[in-house]
C-alpha cells in the first residue's frame, strides 16, 4: 500500500522534470498557457500528477497561477532578471566559500537555490541556439543558419 504514494510522487517529479526542460528550452515560451488536461493525455496519466507537477514548478517560479485561467509560463520583468542575476552571483560566491568547509546540508541547499536562480535567468534570457533546435523537428531558416556558423 505504501508503493502507490511513492509511485505517484515519482510520476509527479518526472512530469515536472519534462515540463521544466520544455520551459527552460523555450519550447513553452514565457506567457504560454499550460493545459493540464492536454498534458495528462500526452503523458497518459490523470490530471492529478500533472497538477502536482505544475504546483512544484509554480513554487520554483517557472509557472504562474492565473485566476480563472489556470497556469502559464512565468514572464519575468527586467527587475526580476536583474535580481536573479545578482542572486546567482551571490550564491556562486557562497558555494565557492563552502567548498572547503562542507557544513551538513548547507552546500546542497545553496546549490539548489543557485540552480533555481539560474533557471529563472534561462527562462528570461532564452535557451542556447542548440537547445532551441530541439523544440521542433523542422528547423527554421534562422536555426539552420545558426548551426551552419
C-alpha positions in Angstrom: 0.0 0.0 0.0 2.9 2.4 0.5 4.2 1.8 -3.0 1.4 3.8 -4.6 2.1 7.1 -3.0 5.8 6.7 -3.8 5.0 5.9 -7.4 2.7 8.9 -7.6 5.4 11.1 -6.2 7.9 9.8 -8.7 5.5 10.4 -11.5 4.9 14.0 -10.4 8.7 14.6 -10.3 9.1 13.0 -13.8 6.4 15.2 -15.3 7.8 18.3 -13.5 11.3 17.5 -15.0 9.9 17.2 -18.5 7.9 20.4 -18.2 10.9 22.2 -16.7 13.0 21.1 -19.6 10.4 22.4 -22.1 10.1 25.7 -20.2 13.8 26.3 -19.9 14.4 25.4 -23.6 11.6 27.8 -24.5 9.6 25.1 -26.2 7.0 26.5 -23.9 7.9 30.3 -24.1 7.1 32.8 -21.4 3.4 33.6 -21.3 2.3 30.3 -22.7 -0.9 28.9 -21.2 -0.5 25.4 -19.7 -3.4 23.0 -20.3 -3.3 20.3 -17.6 -5.8 18.1 -19.5 -3.8 18.1 -22.7 -0.6 17.3 -20.7 -2.4 14.5 -18.8 -3.5 13.0 -22.1 0.0 13.4 -23.6 1.7 11.7 -20.6 -1.0 9.1 -20.4 -1.9 9.9 -16.7 -4.7 11.5 -14.8 -4.7 15.3 -14.2 -3.6 14.8 -10.5 0.1 14.2 -11.1 0.2 16.9 -13.8 -1.4 19.4 -11.4 1.1 18.4 -8.6 4.0 18.9 -11.1 2.6 22.3 -12.0 2.4 23.3 -8.4 6.0 22.3 -7.9 7.0 24.5 -10.9 4.9 27.3 -9.6 6.9 27.2 -6.3 10.1 27.3 -8.4 8.8 30.4 -10.1 8.6 28.8 -13.6 4.8 28.8 -13.7 2.4 31.5 -12.5 -1.2 30.8 -11.4 -3.7 33.0 -13.3 -7.1 33.4 -11.6 -9.9 31.6 -13.6 -7.4 30.8 -16.4 -5.1 28.1 -14.9 -1.3 28.3 -15.2 1.1 30.0 -17.6 4.8 30.1 -18.1 6.1 33.0 -16.0 7.2 36.2 -17.7 10.0 37.9 -15.8 10.3 41.7 -15.6 13.7 43.4 -16.2 13.9 43.9 -12.4 13.3 40.2 -11.7 16.0 39.3 -14.2 18.5 41.7 -12.6 17.6 40.2 -9.2 18.1 36.6 -10.4 21.5 37.6 -11.9 22.5 39.2 -8.6 21.3 36.2 -6.7 23.3 33.8 -8.9 26.4 35.9 -8.3 25.9 35.8 -4.5 25.2 32.1 -4.4 28.1 31.2 -6.7 30.4 33.1 -4.3 28.8 31.4 -1.3 29.2 28.0 -2.9 32.9 28.7 -3.6 33.4 29.7 0.1 31.6 26.5 1.3 33.7 24.2 -0.9 36.3 23.6 1.7 34.0 23.7 4.8 31.1 21.5 3.7 28.7 22.2 6.5 26.0 19.5 6.6 23.1 20.3 4.2 24.2 23.9 3.6 26.1 23.2 0.4 23.2 21.2 -1.0 20.7 23.9 -0.2 22.8 26.6 -1.6 23.4 24.6 -4.8 19.6 24.0 -5.1 19.0 27.8 -4.7 21.6 28.5 -7.3 20.0 26.1 -9.8 16.6 27.8 -9.3 18.2 31.2 -9.8 19.9 30.0 -12.9 16.7 28.5 -14.2 14.9 31.9 -13.8 17.7 33.6 -15.8 17.4 31.0 -18.5 13.6 31.4 -18.5 14.1 35.2 -19.1 17.0 35.1 -21.5 16.1 32.1 -23.5 17.9 28.9 -24.5 21.2 28.5 -26.2 20.7 28.2 -30.0 21.5 24.4 -29.9 18.7 23.9 -27.3 16.2 25.8 -29.4 16.7 23.4 -32.3 15.4 20.5 -30.2 12.0 22.2 -29.9 10.8 21.5 -33.4 11.5 18.7 -35.8 11.9 21.2 -38.7 14.4 23.9 -38.0 13.6 27.4 -39.2 15.9 29.2 -41.6 17.4 31.2 -38.7 18.1 28.0 -36.8 19.7 26.4 -39.8 21.9 29.5 -40.3 22.9 29.5 -36.6 24.0 25.8 -36.8 25.9 26.4 -40.0 28.0 29.0 -38.3 
